[in-house]
Amino acid sequence: MVDAVSSAASAQTSASNSSAQLAQDFDTFLTLLTAQLQNQDPLSPTDTTEFTNQLVQFASVEQQIQSNQTLSDLVSLTRSSTAAGLSGYLGKTAEVNSPRADLSEGQIEWLYELPEGVEEATLSVRSEAGTIIYSQALDDVSAGSREFVWDGRLSTGEYAESGQFSLIISAADEAEDPVTVSPRVRTTVTGVDLSGESTQISTKSGTYDFDAVLRLAEVG
């Protein structure tokens, strides 16, 4: 659905640009044709075949303008219908495929899944400036889904101010080879934005592209 919305937005922009250009060309064509009819030599009028071709071009441009307008109207209807459908996501809990989140309401909820074979793992919270401000080694590294709720506490014991933070999970297997673990954000959807080139959702933890949403659920 998101790809369709983005494609529709792109199509609408292209249609609007094409319509504007065609309208300009259409006006220019009319001006030239009128001038030609007014100034042609009565004793040597425009060749019938040439004049017919010009009228055909005139009709083709007019039809193209109407087609572009129809396409633009259809795209607008599609976007309105999509917006109505996406409004049902408001208030839902979303899992977003992203390590970053804004510290909202005093905490950030991250989810992650440890695969088989992990021998050691460390959770680190990184600030927007790229500094590690909190770190925690995991005692339990058995395979499975986990959650990490960070309350903003720094390694110094103080609390972070508002801002954007990312969770970094450093994991390794028995041979000390790195194991990739991708964190996700769990948050609540507060809005849907269709004004840009891609559909985005607003949440309590920030704004994300809609295609980053992995799943939605009722708030429990």
N, C-alpha and C positions, 0 to 999 in steps of 0.2 A: 504494500500500500504506500509506503514511504517513497519508494522509487517512482511510483505513479504520480505522487504529489510533486516530487522534484521535477519529473519530466513535464508535468503539466505546467509548472511554473516557468520552466525554460521555454516550452512551446508558446505560452502566452506572451512572454517577452519577445520571442522571435516574431510572432504574429503581429504584435504591436509595432515593432520596428519595420517589418515588411509592409504593413498597412500604411505607415507614415510615408515610407519611400514611394510606394505605389501611388498614393494620393498626390504626392508632389509631382511624380512623373505624369500622372493623369492630367493634372492641371496644366502642366507644361505642354502636353500633347494637345489639349483643347485650345490653348492659346495659339500654338503654331498652326493648327488646322483652321481656326477661324481667320487668322491672318492670311493664310494661303487662299481661302475662299474669297476673302475680300479683295485681295490684290492680284488675283489671276487675270490673265489677258482674256477678255471675252472671245477674241478671235482665235485664241489657242488655249482652250480650257485644259484642265488637268486630265491626263489619260484616264479613261474609265476604269481600267484594271488597277492602276495605281491607286486611284481614289477608293476603289472597293477594298483594296488591301489596307488602306489607312483606316477605313471604317471598321474592318475586322479587328485590327489592332486596338482600336478604340473600345470595341465591345469586350475584347479579351481582358484588357486592363480593368474595365469596370467590373467584370465578373470576378476577377481575382481579388479586388478590393472587398467585394461582398463576401467572398469565400473566407478571406482572412478575418473579417468581422464576425462571421458565424463561428469560426474556430475559436476566436477569442471569447465569445459568449459561452461556448461549450466548456472551455477551460475554466471560466469563472464559476460556472455551475458545478463542475467537478470539484473545484477547490472548496466551494461552499458545502457540498455534500460530505467531502472528506473531513472538513473542520467539524461538522456536526457529529461525525462518527468518532473522531478523536476526542471530543469533549467527554466521552464516556470513560476516558482514562484519568480524568481529574480525580484526585483523592486516592488513586490506587498506589500500592507499593510497587516500586520498580526495582529490578536488578539491572544495573548498568555496567556494561563492559568497559570499565575505566578505573584506573587506580587513584584518580584525583577527585577531591570533593572539598566543598567549603565547610568550615566548622560552623555548624548550624545548631541552635538550641543546645549548645554545650557538648555536642558529641558528633562523631562520624561513625557510621556502621559500614564495615567492610566484610565481605565474604571471600573465601578462597577455598581451594581444594588441594590437599596434599596427595600426590600420586604415590604408588607403591615404590619402595626403595629409598625413600628419603631418610638419611641418617641424622642430619642436623638442619635446623632452619632458624632464621632470625627475622623478626618483623621490625622494620624501621619506618618511621614517619619522616618525610622530607618536606621542608617548607617550600614556598613558591620560589624562594631565592636559591634553592638547591642544597640547603644545609640540613643534615640529619639532626633532628631535634629530639627524637625519642627512639629508643631501641630496646628490643626485648627478645631474648632467646627462648625458643619453644622447648618445653620439657617433653611434651608429647608430640612425636612426629609420625605417628601411625597414619596410614592412608585414610582419607575421608574429608568430608566437608566441614569447614569451621567458620566461625565468625569472630571478628575482632572489633570491639566497640571502644573507640578511643575517646576519652573525655577531655582531651586537650592538654593533659599533663605532660610537661617536658621532662627530660632526663634529670634536670636540676630540681625537680619538684614543684616548680612554678607552673603556671598555666599559660598556654598560648593565647594570643589575641586573635581576633577574627581574621580569616584569610583562607587561602586555598592550600591544601596539603595533599600529599600523595603517599600511598603505602607501597613500600618496596619489600619484597619477600626474597631473601637470599637463602637458597636451599642447596644441599649437596648430597650426593649418594655415598655409598661406602668407599668408592674409589676417589672421593673428593671432587668428582666432576659436578659441575653446576646442574641443577634441575630447575626448569622453568615453572614458576607458579604465578599465575595471573590473578590479581585481586579484582573484585567487583564491588561496586557501591550499592548499598540498599538504601533507598530513600523514598519519599512520597512525591508524587506528581502534583504540581500546583498550577501548571499552565501548558499550553501548546502554542507554538509560534509557527505560522505558515508564511510569514512575510518575506523570508529570505529564500535563497536558492535551495536550501535543504530544510526539511522539517525538523524543528527542535522542540524539546520538552524542557520546561522550567521545573525545577524540583527544589526541595529544601536544602539540597547539597550542591546546587549549581545548575547550569544549563548544559544539556548534552544533545548531540545529534540523535534523532529518533532511532536510526539504525544501530545505535549502540545499546539499545534496550534489549535485554535477553529474555525477560519475562515480566509479566504484570500479575499482581494478585490483589485481592481485597485486603484492606487494612485489617489486621487481626490483633 
